[in-house]
Every structure is written in structure tokens, then in C-alpha cells.
Amino acid sequence: MQLFERFNLGHGFRKYFEIAAATNDDLRNDVFRIRHEVYCEELHFEPERPDRRETDRFDHHSLHCLIRTSTEPTQLVGCTRLVLADPSDPNAPLPFEQTCAHTLDRSIIDPEKLPRERIAEVSRLAVRATYRRRKGETQTPVAIHDEDFGNAERPRFPYIPIGLYLGAVALAARSGIDTLFVLTEPRLASHFSKLGVEIRQIGGPVEHRGTRVPSMMDVQSIIKGMRFIVKPIWRVVQEEIERGFEAGAGGRSLSGPAR
């Protein structure tokens, strides 16, 4: 990473990647194809589908975003989604509420007692194998390691996973969401603390494609508490996500199998 990119993560992100809100069917199909490649074909977390699209019942009330390379030929890189309350059944549990039904510490927070239109879950993060081929990453759809942040002599930054999480935060902020939930690896909190983001564990671990813990984040606290060095990449992500919605059904798709 060059010195300028070290101190302007927004410039560094734009140099290599772009993030897009999946605001039309073509872009959502790109998301579903990434998920199929990672979750079904590679990791075998889900059965393979004839149409090579990994979908579930939560997708119809979710917002999606994806990261692509910013240089030609453009390549699909990764995706995530924000699961909102089901408008036809607002009290229906979010995915983590089902998985962690018996391990949630409801003395910390009880999702059932919160306004359902103000909560959401970040889920289905997936990064294509080409962009996460390192030791220890072959059996996980997305990963962040201590060494991803480098050191004073050799600075680095995990653009892809952090970009996806910030994309979910941007989707949440524009949708009026106060509280984000996520089911993830126990060490995520220590990685996020480097960014000035507080993530709080709200229950015991569960076995779900590896050991996972339920955690929560406050959307406005994330935005206000970001470290100075992270704010440029946040502004880029927020701007690109907003641009996708302003364009309505616009946004170019990489149709066909993930490339």
C-alpha cells in the first residue's frame, strides 16, 4: 500500500474496487451467483441449485450489495445482505434469532421487544475464492485477520470484508435501522475495535458452519465512532450505495455466471 493510500483508504478502495447496491433483478442475480459459487459449490454449506443461484426465504425482504473490481475486465468479488423485518409478518424471527434462540442473553438485549422496523441482520457475507486464497480461509466465506491491518512498516487494510460490512451499515442507515445484529466468528469484535466500531456479544456461542456468536452494533454509534483513518472509505461506500438507489433500477450487471 502506498503512503497516500495508507492515509486515504477511500482513494485506495476506489483504485481497486467499487461497491453497488443491488437495486434490480440483474444485480441481485449477480449476488445470488456469488453466494452459490461460495456457499454451494466451494464450501458446500448449501445444496447446489440448477440455476446456480443461492437464495432463501429471507431474500424477498432483504437489501443486497456487492463489490466488484473497478478495473477492466470487471470481476465480481463479494456480496452481503441486510435482512429486514418481514413486512407481511414483522414479528417473524430474523435468521440469528432462530439459530441462537437458546443462547441469546436477553438481559443484554431482547430483539423481540425492539421495534421490528428498526432492527436488521447482516448475513450471507461471501467473498469469491480468488480474493481470499490464504492459509486458514479455505473453509470460511469471508475472513479478517490481524495481519490484514499490517503494521507501521508494512501497512495493509482488508478492503473487501470491511467494505462489505460498511456497505451493510450504509444500507441500514438509509433504511432507518437503529440496531444491527450479526452471527459471526468470536474474534470479529477485536478486529472491529481497530476501526473504532464497537460490537457487543449478546449470547453464547453456537455451532453454525463453525463456532459463531451473536453480536449487536448500534448504527449511529458506528458512524460517529469511526476512526479518522476509516472515514474516507466510509464516505466512498456510502456515496456509491446511495448512487445506486438514486439511479433506481440502474446499475450495470455482470450477467451470466460469476466472472
BELFEN-V73180 format. One record per run of one state. SS is the DSSP state (helix for helix, strand for strand, loop for the rest). FROM is the first residue (numbers start at 1). TO is the last residue. If there is no record, write none. Layout:
BEGIN
ss:SS from:FROM to:TO
ss:SS from:FROM to:TO
END
This chain:
BEGIN
ss:loop from:1 to:2
ss:helix from:3 to:7
ss:loop from:8 to:8
ss:helix from:9 to:16
ss:strand from:17 to:21
ss:loop from:22 to:24
ss:helix from:25 to:42
ss:loop from:43 to:58
ss:helix from:59 to:61
ss:strand from:62 to:69
ss:loop from:70 to:75
ss:strand from:76 to:84
ss:loop from:85 to:94
ss:helix from:95 to:99
ss:loop from:100 to:103
ss:strand from:104 to:104
ss:loop from:105 to:110
ss:helix from:111 to:113
ss:loop from:114 to:115
ss:helix from:116 to:118
ss:strand from:119 to:127
ss:loop from:128 to:128
ss:helix from:129 to:131
ss:loop from:132 to:145
ss:helix from:146 to:149
ss:strand from:150 to:150
ss:loop from:151 to:154
ss:strand from:155 to:155
ss:loop from:156 to:158
ss:helix from:159 to:174
ss:loop from:175 to:178
ss:strand from:179 to:184
ss:loop from:185 to:187
ss:helix from:188 to:193
ss:loop from:194 to:199
ss:strand from:200 to:201
ss:loop from:202 to:202
ss:strand from:203 to:203
ss:loop from:204 to:205
ss:strand from:206 to:207
ss:loop from:208 to:210
ss:strand from:211 to:218
ss:helix from:219 to:225
ss:loop from:226 to:227
ss:helix from:228 to:246
ss:loop from:247 to:259
END
